[in-house]
Amino acid sequence: RFTIMALLSAGTTISDAGIKILRRRSTPAPKQIKDSVNLLSLVTILVATVTFAAGLTVPGGFNSTDKDTGIATLVHKGMFQIFIICDTIAMYCSIVGTFILLWAQLGDYHVAYTALLFALLFLGAALFTASLAFMSAIYVVVGKVTWLAIVVLITAGIVFLTILSTIYIILIFPYWSSNPVFHYISHYIILFLYPYVGWHYRVEDYLNKKESDRLAEKDKVDNQ
């Protein structure tokens, strides 16, 4: 898959035979897809359960007065409203991802693989918005302690959410697009990924190995 990403990001034209070979090597086996579907189903259901419970046990609780019975105490606070919005999005994204994964149970390999890819998109969105909802809830709870609220906002809202969004963008980025802007961005994404994906394989190592094999073969012939 990384090879396809690198070639497409560089705007390389791949022949039909090359595309078939690369797809055959990068496409996971049916058993791997089945295991991935089972794992993702478990995660999406877990996220839906957690976000559903968080929506019913909101921070600050509910009013018990006759006028505002059942209304959230902090409903007028901006960060609380962000919490409600993000928690709702996270729950429905996880539910949609779960329903998409039901298509993977039909038994067709291509349908299961496509469902897996779409479910990953919704699961990523659910995890990101759930993290943002958690950060908003903690900020509301500790809002009166200024320094603690700032620490929560910086660490969770800036550092970790930036990391999550970067990983998600790398996952769904359209490397195949012919747009020059996307080519420019994908070039740097590939440069960023290469040390982590291709660290175990270098062209120089391959050439050195071929040279050592050639010398060993020559020594073997000389000894005979």
Backbone bond lengths (Angstrom), bond angles and torsions (degrees), N, CA, C in turn:
res aa  C-N    CA-C-N  psi(-1)  N-CA   C-N-CA  omega(-1)  CA-C   N-CA-C  phi
1 R - - - 1.461 - - 1.526 110.83 -
2 F 1.320 117.08 -40.79 1.471 119.92 179.76 1.522 110.34 -63.67
3 T 1.331 117.24 -35.92 1.464 120.61 177.49 1.520 111.05 -62.52
4 I 1.337 117.04 -44.83 1.457 120.90 178.47 1.521 110.56 -62.11
5 M 1.335 117.07 -43.05 1.459 120.95 179.18 1.512 111.26 -59.58
6 A 1.340 116.87 -44.35 1.458 120.92 -178.36 1.525 111.45 -65.46
7 L 1.338 116.69 -42.71 1.458 120.19 -179.47 1.524 111.73 -67.01
8 L 1.325 116.51 -43.03 1.458 119.86 -179.10 1.518 111.81 -69.02
9 S 1.340 117.02 -37.42 1.457 120.03 179.73 1.521 111.65 -65.93
10 A 1.334 117.08 -27.50 1.460 121.05 178.75 1.525 112.09 -85.24
11 G 1.321 117.27 -1.74 1.458 120.75 179.82 1.510 113.53 76.73
12 T 1.331 116.98 20.78 1.459 121.06 -178.58 1.526 110.51 -74.41
13 T 1.315 115.72 136.42 1.455 121.33 175.70 1.525 109.32 -86.42
14 I 1.309 116.34 121.27 1.462 121.79 -177.30 1.522 108.43 -105.14
15 S 1.307 116.13 133.93 1.460 120.60 179.11 1.526 110.45 -68.44
16 D 1.320 115.43 164.46 1.464 120.13 179.47 1.525 111.17 -61.95
17 A 1.325 116.34 -39.30 1.474 119.56 178.49 1.519 110.59 -65.17
18 G 1.342 115.82 -40.70 1.466 119.32 179.15 1.514 112.01 -65.19
19 I 1.340 116.43 -38.81 1.462 120.26 178.44 1.530 110.60 -63.72
20 K 1.337 116.54 -41.02 1.467 119.29 179.45 1.525 111.24 -64.00
21 I 1.341 116.03 -41.17 1.465 119.30 -179.73 1.520 111.00 -65.72
22 L 1.333 116.53 -45.97 1.455 120.55 -178.33 1.524 111.71 -65.31
23 R 1.321 115.83 -39.75 1.464 118.71 178.40 1.514 111.48 -67.10
24 R 1.332 116.19 -37.67 1.456 119.36 179.67 1.519 111.04 -65.55
25 R 1.337 116.22 -35.66 1.467 119.44 -179.54 1.520 112.50 -79.37
26 S 1.350 117.72 -30.31 1.461 120.58 -174.85 1.523 113.03 -93.44
27 T 1.330 118.46 -17.96 1.457 121.18 -179.03 1.526 109.87 -78.54
28 P 1.318 118.08 127.21 1.461 120.06 -178.71 1.516 112.75 -68.87
29 A 1.310 115.71 159.26 1.461 121.74 179.73 1.531 109.79 -73.08
30 P 1.340 117.10 158.92 1.475 120.09 179.78 1.527 113.45 -54.73
31 K 1.334 117.12 -38.71 1.471 119.07 -179.94 1.526 110.84 -66.00
32 Q 1.345 116.98 -37.93 1.456 120.11 177.88 1.527 110.63 -64.98
33 I 1.320 116.73 -40.70 1.457 119.82 178.30 1.525 110.81 -64.36
34 K 1.326 116.87 -41.76 1.463 120.55 179.00 1.522 110.62 -61.69
35 D 1.331 117.33 -44.34 1.467 120.56 178.63 1.533 110.79 -64.20
36 S 1.334 116.56 -40.18 1.468 120.11 179.73 1.520 111.25 -66.31
37 V 1.328 116.79 -39.76 1.462 120.75 178.10 1.520 110.63 -62.83
38 N 1.320 117.32 -44.02 1.468 120.93 179.20 1.524 111.05 -62.98
39 L 1.334 116.37 -41.65 1.464 120.04 179.75 1.525 111.05 -66.55
40 L 1.337 116.82 -45.98 1.464 120.02 -179.71 1.522 111.64 -64.80
41 S 1.326 116.81 -36.56 1.467 119.61 177.29 1.518 110.94 -60.97
42 L 1.319 116.10 -41.94 1.463 120.68 178.15 1.529 111.25 -63.41
43 V 1.337 116.31 -42.85 1.467 120.31 -178.12 1.525 111.03 -68.17
44 T 1.336 117.65 -44.91 1.462 120.16 -179.02 1.532 111.43 -63.51
45 I 1.320 117.08 -40.47 1.469 120.14 177.44 1.523 110.42 -65.12
46 L 1.331 116.80 -39.33 1.462 120.47 178.83 1.530 111.14 -64.29
47 V 1.346 116.79 -43.95 1.466 120.43 178.91 1.526 110.58 -63.96
48 A 1.330 117.14 -41.80 1.465 120.45 178.24 1.526 111.12 -61.88
49 T 1.325 116.96 -40.75 1.469 120.87 -179.82 1.527 111.05 -65.23
50 V 1.339 116.22 -45.49 1.472 120.67 -177.78 1.524 110.81 -65.47
51 T 1.330 117.25 -45.74 1.464 119.86 -178.70 1.527 111.79 -68.63
52 F 1.327 117.80 -33.68 1.459 120.70 175.94 1.526 110.52 -63.99
53 A 1.330 116.37 -44.61 1.464 120.07 178.41 1.526 111.36 -65.21
54 A 1.348 117.44 -38.20 1.464 120.78 179.49 1.523 111.05 -65.83
55 G 1.336 117.70 -33.00 1.457 120.55 179.31 1.513 113.14 -70.77
56 L 1.331 117.34 -24.62 1.462 121.27 179.89 1.522 112.74 -95.30
57 T 1.320 117.31 -14.90 1.474 121.59 177.51 1.528 107.91 -121.84
58 V 1.322 116.16 64.99 1.458 121.64 -173.69 1.522 110.66 -69.06
59 P 1.336 117.90 152.91 1.471 120.27 177.49 1.529 111.16 -64.33
60 G 1.315 116.03 136.37 1.461 120.85 -178.44 1.510 114.25 93.24
61 G 1.334 116.11 -17.02 1.453 119.92 177.93 1.519 113.50 75.81
62 F 1.347 114.97 -163.83 1.462 121.38 -176.55 1.525 110.14 -120.32
63 N 1.330 114.84 154.05 1.464 120.22 176.52 1.521 110.20 -71.13
64 S 1.318 115.28 147.01 1.468 120.17 178.52 1.529 111.52 -118.53
65 T 1.328 117.00 8.92 1.456 119.92 178.28 1.529 110.13 -76.86
66 D 1.330 115.54 161.97 1.459 119.95 -177.67 1.521 112.31 -64.28
67 K 1.343 116.70 -34.43 1.459 120.24 -175.58 1.521 112.52 -74.75
68 D 1.332 116.87 -42.74 1.468 121.32 -174.62 1.525 111.97 -118.66
69 T 1.294 117.75 36.93 1.459 120.65 -178.83 1.531 110.94 -62.02
70 G 1.321 115.13 128.01 1.458 120.74 178.28 1.509 114.61 86.97
71 I 1.347 118.36 -6.64 1.458 121.88 178.35 1.522 109.18 -86.51
72 A 1.323 116.70 139.38 1.465 121.05 -179.58 1.522 110.24 -61.57
73 T 1.317 115.66 140.20 1.461 120.98 -177.69 1.521 111.91 -65.06
74 L 1.320 117.63 -37.10 1.470 122.15 -175.07 1.527 112.46 -102.17
75 V 1.333 117.00 25.94 1.455 120.52 -171.82 1.532 113.08 -62.94
76 H 1.309 118.41 -23.89 1.460 121.21 -177.00 1.532 112.80 -90.64
77 K 1.300 118.34 -4.34 1.465 121.31 177.83 1.532 110.29 -80.56
78 G 1.336 116.28 138.18 1.461 121.35 -176.36 1.517 113.45 -61.90
79 M 1.320 117.57 -44.59 1.464 121.13 -178.33 1.526 111.27 -67.74
80 F 1.342 116.29 -30.92 1.469 118.72 176.28 1.531 110.57 -67.34
81 Q 1.315 116.31 -39.21 1.457 120.23 177.93 1.535 111.09 -65.00
82 I 1.345 116.59 -37.49 1.469 120.27 174.37 1.521 110.24 -62.25
83 F 1.328 115.99 -40.41 1.466 120.30 178.01 1.526 111.08 -59.31
84 I 1.323 117.26 -46.40 1.461 120.88 -178.11 1.524 110.93 -64.23
85 I 1.337 116.42 -44.11 1.466 120.50 -178.90 1.527 110.69 -63.02
86 C 1.330 116.65 -49.16 1.474 120.93 -177.53 1.522 111.42 -66.82
87 D 1.322 116.81 -38.87 1.464 119.44 179.33 1.526 110.83 -65.17
88 T 1.337 116.68 -39.44 1.462 120.46 178.16 1.528 111.10 -64.85
89 I 1.340 116.11 -45.16 1.469 119.83 179.30 1.527 110.46 -61.84
90 A 1.338 116.40 -43.07 1.469 120.45 -179.46 1.522 111.34 -61.92
91 M 1.329 116.69 -42.55 1.464 119.15 -178.62 1.529 111.47 -65.32
92 Y 1.328 116.88 -45.40 1.459 118.97 -177.52 1.528 112.34 -72.64
93 C 1.336 117.64 -32.57 1.471 119.16 174.88 1.522 110.93 -63.70
94 S 1.334 116.39 -41.52 1.464 119.47 178.93 1.527 111.23 -67.71
95 I 1.338 117.09 -36.03 1.469 119.77 177.77 1.526 110.28 -67.05
96 V 1.341 116.59 -43.38 1.464 120.04 177.58 1.529 110.23 -61.14
97 G 1.348 116.64 -42.89 1.460 119.95 177.48 1.513 112.34 -60.57
98 T 1.324 116.77 -37.87 1.468 120.62 178.41 1.523 111.15 -65.79
99 F 1.332 117.30 -42.79 1.462 120.47 178.98 1.528 111.50 -66.92
100 I 1.331 116.66 -36.37 1.467 119.45 177.26 1.525 110.19 -62.99
101 L 1.323 116.55 -39.39 1.466 120.11 -179.10 1.525 111.92 -68.04
102 L 1.330 117.21 -18.05 1.466 119.12 175.16 1.524 111.12 -64.26
103 W 1.342 116.39 -28.98 1.464 119.77 177.31 1.524 111.17 -65.66
104 A 1.330 116.10 -26.83 1.458 119.42 -179.51 1.526 112.05 -70.07
105 Q 1.334 116.57 -14.64 1.466 120.15 179.83 1.521 112.48 -85.31
106 L 1.342 117.00 1.41 1.470 119.74 -178.98 1.518 112.60 -73.75
107 G 1.317 116.66 -17.46 1.459 120.01 176.89 1.507 114.67 99.96
108 D 1.323 118.59 -13.87 1.456 121.01 179.25 1.524 109.75 -81.80
109 Y 1.339 115.75 129.91 1.472 120.66 -174.83 1.530 111.54 -63.86
110 H 1.321 117.95 -46.49 1.462 121.86 -176.11 1.528 111.32 -68.92
111 V 1.327 116.96 -37.87 1.459 120.03 176.88 1.527 110.31 -65.02
112 A 1.334 116.76 -41.44 1.460 120.90 179.64 1.524 111.28 -64.23
113 Y 1.329 116.46 -41.22 1.466 120.41 -179.57 1.526 111.00 -66.92
114 T 1.340 117.21 -41.60 1.462 121.25 177.96 1.528 110.90 -66.07
115 A 1.323 116.72 -42.13 1.463 120.88 178.30 1.521 111.06 -62.44
116 L 1.313 116.18 -37.57 1.457 120.81 178.94 1.527 111.16 -63.32
117 L 1.329 116.94 -42.60 1.464 120.79 -179.88 1.527 111.40 -65.51
118 F 1.332 117.16 -44.10 1.464 120.19 179.28 1.525 111.23 -67.56
119 A 1.320 116.77 -38.29 1.469 119.83 179.34 1.522 111.01 -64.46
120 L 1.332 116.89 -34.14 1.463 120.17 177.59 1.531 111.07 -62.41
121 L 1.320 117.39 -38.30 1.462 120.74 178.78 1.527 110.95 -63.15
122 F 1.326 116.70 -47.33 1.462 119.99 -179.13 1.528 111.60 -69.37
123 L 1.329 116.87 -35.82 1.458 119.40 177.76 1.531 110.91 -66.13
124 G 1.334 116.91 -40.54 1.466 119.79 176.90 1.513 111.73 -61.29
125 A 1.345 116.71 -42.80 1.470 120.32 177.44 1.525 111.06 -64.27
126 A 1.332 116.80 -38.53 1.463 120.58 179.82 1.522 111.37 -65.68
127 L 1.316 116.78 -43.71 1.461 120.17 179.73 1.528 111.88 -65.60
128 F 1.334 116.16 -38.81 1.466 119.86 179.75 1.528 110.90 -66.40
129 T 1.333 117.73 -48.57 1.459 120.20 -178.78 1.532 111.68 -69.84
130 A 1.329 117.40 -30.94 1.463 119.66 175.73 1.530 110.48 -65.81
131 S 1.330 116.39 -38.93 1.472 120.11 176.64 1.525 110.90 -64.86
132 L 1.333 115.96 -41.00 1.463 119.89 178.08 1.526 110.92 -66.00
133 A 1.321 117.70 -37.74 1.465 121.27 177.47 1.525 110.99 -64.67
134 F 1.325 116.60 -41.20 1.468 120.37 178.52 1.521 110.73 -62.91
135 M 1.344 116.74 -43.73 1.457 120.71 178.57 1.525 110.89 -61.39
136 S 1.330 117.66 -41.90 1.462 121.57 -179.93 1.525 111.20 -65.00
137 A 1.332 116.62 -40.80 1.461 120.52 -179.99 1.530 111.12 -64.69
138 I 1.316 117.18 -44.66 1.462 120.61 178.86 1.527 110.41 -63.86
139 Y 1.327 117.34 -39.36 1.466 121.16 179.16 1.529 110.56 -62.61
140 V 1.326 117.40 -40.92 1.463 121.01 179.29 1.521 110.71 -64.62
141 V 1.330 116.59 -41.86 1.466 121.19 -176.16 1.530 111.50 -66.22
142 V 1.348 116.98 -40.05 1.468 120.61 -176.02 1.527 111.48 -104.79
143 G 1.324 117.34 20.06 1.456 121.01 -173.99 1.507 114.64 -60.45
144 K 1.338 118.28 -29.05 1.464 120.70 -178.20 1.529 112.61 -76.33
145 V 1.318 117.09 -17.87 1.470 121.07 174.54 1.523 106.74 -96.81
146 T 1.326 115.99 98.76 1.469 121.15 -167.83 1.517 112.60 -59.61
147 W 1.328 117.14 -47.93 1.462 119.82 -174.50 1.534 111.03 -65.51
148 L 1.346 115.91 -37.31 1.467 119.40 179.71 1.529 111.06 -69.59
149 A 1.334 116.51 -38.47 1.459 120.00 177.47 1.526 111.38 -64.22
150 I 1.334 116.57 -38.02 1.463 120.73 178.61 1.520 110.51 -66.59
151 V 1.330 117.27 -41.47 1.464 121.23 178.70 1.524 110.38 -61.64
152 V 1.340 116.55 -44.97 1.472 120.44 178.52 1.522 110.49 -61.70
153 L 1.333 116.63 -42.64 1.457 120.92 -178.01 1.526 111.65 -65.50
154 I 1.339 116.58 -38.63 1.467 120.15 -177.73 1.522 110.98 -75.39
155 T 1.333 116.39 -50.19 1.470 119.56 -175.83 1.518 112.16 -68.16
156 A 1.340 116.76 -48.89 1.466 119.95 -176.92 1.519 111.93 -83.50
157 G 1.329 116.64 -44.87 1.449 119.67 -173.38 1.510 114.74 -77.41
158 I 1.328 117.42 -29.79 1.458 120.25 -175.83 1.531 110.95 -105.08
159 V 1.319 116.86 -54.01 1.470 120.57 -172.88 1.526 111.21 -71.46
160 F 1.324 116.59 -61.99 1.463 119.54 -171.50 1.524 112.21 -72.80
161 L 1.331 117.77 -37.32 1.458 118.74 177.90 1.522 111.43 -69.08
162 T 1.334 117.16 -30.37 1.463 120.16 174.48 1.527 110.49 -65.94
163 I 1.319 116.27 -41.83 1.467 120.53 177.62 1.531 110.48 -63.10
164 L 1.336 116.75 -44.90 1.466 120.48 179.70 1.520 111.54 -62.85
165 S 1.334 116.81 -44.51 1.460 119.62 -179.48 1.520 111.66 -65.74
166 T 1.344 117.42 -35.66 1.465 120.96 177.92 1.524 110.83 -64.30
167 I 1.329 116.56 -46.02 1.462 120.72 178.61 1.526 110.96 -62.14
168 Y 1.327 116.52 -40.33 1.470 120.54 -178.71 1.529 111.23 -68.07
169 I 1.335 116.61 -40.52 1.464 120.47 178.91 1.528 110.50 -64.36
170 I 1.338 116.59 -42.02 1.463 120.45 178.11 1.527 110.80 -61.08
171 L 1.332 116.04 -35.40 1.462 120.61 -178.41 1.522 112.26 -69.23
172 I 1.334 117.81 -41.04 1.466 120.82 -172.41 1.523 112.73 -105.12
173 F 1.340 118.78 5.22 1.464 120.38 -174.49 1.534 110.65 -65.28
174 P 1.345 118.14 136.17 1.479 121.09 -178.51 1.529 112.21 -78.87
175 Y 1.312 117.62 82.30 1.460 121.91 -178.37 1.529 111.81 -66.89
176 W 1.316 117.15 -22.53 1.461 121.61 -176.76 1.535 112.86 -82.78
177 S 1.329 117.68 -7.40 1.458 120.07 -175.38 1.530 110.74 -67.52
178 S 1.327 115.88 145.90 1.467 121.91 178.63 1.529 112.36 -89.91
179 N 1.318 117.26 1.06 1.461 121.38 179.30 1.534 110.02 -65.86
180 P 1.340 118.66 129.81 1.479 120.44 -178.47 1.534 113.33 -60.25
181 V 1.325 116.41 -32.83 1.464 119.38 179.16 1.524 110.09 -65.66
182 F 1.347 116.59 -43.88 1.460 120.42 178.54 1.528 110.93 -65.17
183 H 1.351 116.53 -36.63 1.464 119.56 176.30 1.522 110.80 -61.54
184 Y 1.305 116.04 -42.30 1.469 120.83 -178.66 1.529 110.87 -64.62
185 I 1.343 115.99 -44.64 1.465 120.05 -179.30 1.528 110.81 -68.44
186 S 1.337 116.67 -43.71 1.460 119.88 -178.16 1.526 111.82 -64.24
187 H 1.333 117.06 -28.99 1.462 120.54 177.57 1.525 110.44 -58.93
188 Y 1.314 116.93 -45.36 1.456 120.91 -179.01 1.528 112.23 -75.13
189 I 1.333 116.74 -29.30 1.459 119.01 175.00 1.525 110.29 -65.47
190 I 1.334 116.39 -42.53 1.467 120.26 178.12 1.521 110.70 -63.59
191 L 1.325 117.30 -41.49 1.467 120.55 177.50 1.520 111.22 -62.13
192 F 1.335 115.80 -34.99 1.462 120.03 178.97 1.525 111.39 -71.68
193 L 1.327 117.07 -38.15 1.465 121.26 -176.74 1.518 113.12 -78.96
194 Y 1.327 117.22 -28.76 1.459 120.41 -171.25 1.529 113.72 -56.74
195 P 1.356 120.12 -45.50 1.474 118.34 -179.74 1.515 113.59 -60.37
196 Y 1.351 117.98 -25.21 1.458 121.04 -176.81 1.527 111.93 -94.96
197 V 1.335 116.08 -31.71 1.466 119.55 -179.25 1.513 111.53 -88.54
198 G 1.322 116.60 -40.92 1.457 119.86 -174.09 1.508 115.03 -107.18
199 W 1.353 116.67 20.93 1.463 118.93 -176.84 1.515 112.31 -64.67
200 H 1.341 117.75 -27.43 1.456 120.98 -175.94 1.521 112.65 -85.91
201 Y 1.339 115.27 -3.61 1.461 117.29 -176.81 1.520 108.94 -138.54
202 R 1.303 116.32 123.47 1.449 121.72 178.50 1.524 109.04 -129.85
203 V 1.304 115.90 147.18 1.458 119.86 178.50 1.515 110.46 -60.97
204 E 1.337 116.41 -39.19 1.461 119.90 -179.75 1.521 111.08 -62.25
205 D 1.341 116.15 -40.55 1.463 119.26 177.87 1.523 111.17 -63.34
206 Y 1.317 115.15 -39.55 1.464 119.34 179.65 1.529 110.82 -64.34
207 L 1.342 116.36 -43.77 1.462 119.92 179.71 1.521 111.32 -66.40
208 N 1.336 116.67 -39.98 1.459 119.79 178.44 1.525 111.13 -64.38
209 K 1.324 115.16 -38.46 1.457 118.95 178.34 1.523 111.12 -64.93
210 K 1.331 116.24 -42.98 1.458 119.64 178.33 1.523 111.06 -63.56
211 E 1.325 117.12 -38.37 1.459 120.66 179.16 1.515 110.78 -67.14
212 S 1.350 117.25 -42.19 1.468 120.08 179.10 1.526 110.70 -65.68
213 D 1.342 116.53 -38.40 1.464 119.47 177.75 1.536 110.50 -64.32
214 R 1.324 115.93 -38.76 1.460 119.83 -179.79 1.527 110.97 -66.28
215 L 1.341 116.48 -41.68 1.464 119.85 178.91 1.523 111.04 -67.43
216 A 1.341 116.47 -38.16 1.464 119.45 178.77 1.522 110.38 -65.46
217 E 1.312 116.75 -38.83 1.461 120.32 177.92 1.527 110.68 -66.25
218 K 1.332 116.21 -37.58 1.468 119.78 179.03 1.518 110.62 -66.82
219 D 1.342 118.06 -42.21 1.460 121.29 178.20 1.521 111.01 -63.38
220 K 1.310 116.07 -36.79 1.453 120.11 179.17 1.513 110.93 -64.33
221 V 1.329 117.03 -41.37 1.461 121.87 179.09 1.514 110.46 -67.40
222 D 1.341 118.03 -41.35 1.472 121.96 179.38 1.537 111.77 -63.34
223 N 1.321 115.76 -38.98 1.463 119.84 -179.71 1.520 111.56 -67.79
224 Q 1.312 116.23 -28.87 1.459 118.93 178.84 1.534 109.97 -74.87
